Amino acid sequence: MKNWSERTVVITGASSGIGEATAARFAEEGANVVVAARRKERLEDLQSRLKDLPGDISVKPTDVTSQQDVEDLIKFTLDKYGQVDVLFNNAGLMPLSFLKNKKVDEWDKMVDVNIKGVLYGIGAVLPHMLERNEGHILTTSSIAGHEVMPAGAVYCGTKFAARVIMEGLGKETAGSNVRTTSISPGIVDTELTDSITDEEAMNMLKKGIGLDQITPLQGKDIAEAVYYAVNQPEHVDVNEVIVRPNRQG
Ligand code: NDP
């Protein structure tokens, strides 16, 4: 198993939910953790809540829709810690909507964050990892990257894309020690549904798809899956982890 106190982990979408829980998981292990998202105050609050853990937390406000911001995030990390061992491309949005309601701004945002943000992250860190011949890139896809749900045409499209991009990356890095993982969660209790503005989509969710029968996952359940994937011996490459709540279909 690895000595995490000598390693550096960069996490996007770390101001809440899965990203926040994953930052805490690696801080517990003593890693240097760079937490990135747009809301600086939420990142600073996380930093102060984790201050007694062995890891060192650094805050880097980042909008993953800006390629420059993402390049700056990796540069900041290299300047401060000298290396990036793990990049977790986790930032994402899920404003579910029916296509007929033509929420064009939201389509654009999902493409920009969930697909282009992932590509910018890969592009920023890959040269460094290939040069070191070491490193691990993970991206949060979803069960929605495996099956399409009602009102999820665009969201699922972005999550299919993220998973396929990671698969393509895995083919490219197969001859090196750089490892790749898609994390595909089922329902996790986070702020993700806050961005839904399509009332029909919201009503559909509220009416439920048997949601009352399901105990949702918590961010820390996914953090554990991330930690599992990156903590394997060098010869093991975990390419995908699917974690859903027991009872979710
Ligand atoms: P949250 O809404 O709690 O977290 C989303 C994170 O993404 C926030 O930290 C937010 O930070 C960040 N983010 C959004 N837009 C940007 C941006 N432009 N630049 C940088 N960061 C951004 O939801 P989750 O924790 O659930 O979501 C994390 C990932 O998990 C997403 O990719 C989501 O699609 C995926 N997922 C979630 C599931 C669930 O049931 N919750 C199921 C399957 C996958 P800020 O607003 O501060 O920028």
Boltz pocket constraint, residues with backbone or C-beta under 6 A from the ligand:
constraints:
  - pocket:
      binder: B
      contacts: [[A, 12], [A, 13], [A, 14], [A, 15], [A, 16], [A, 17], [A, 18], [A, 19], [A, 36], [A, 37], [A, 38], [A, 39], [A, 40], [A, 42], [A, 62], [A, 63], [A, 64], [A, 65], [A, 89], [A, 90], [A, 91], [A, 92], [A, 93], [A, 94], [A, 113], [A, 140], [A, 141], [A, 142], [A, 143], [A, 144], [A, 183], [A, 184], [A, 185], [A, 186], [A, 187], [A, 188], [A, 189], [A, 190], [A, 191], [A, 192], [A, 193]]
      max_distance: 6.0
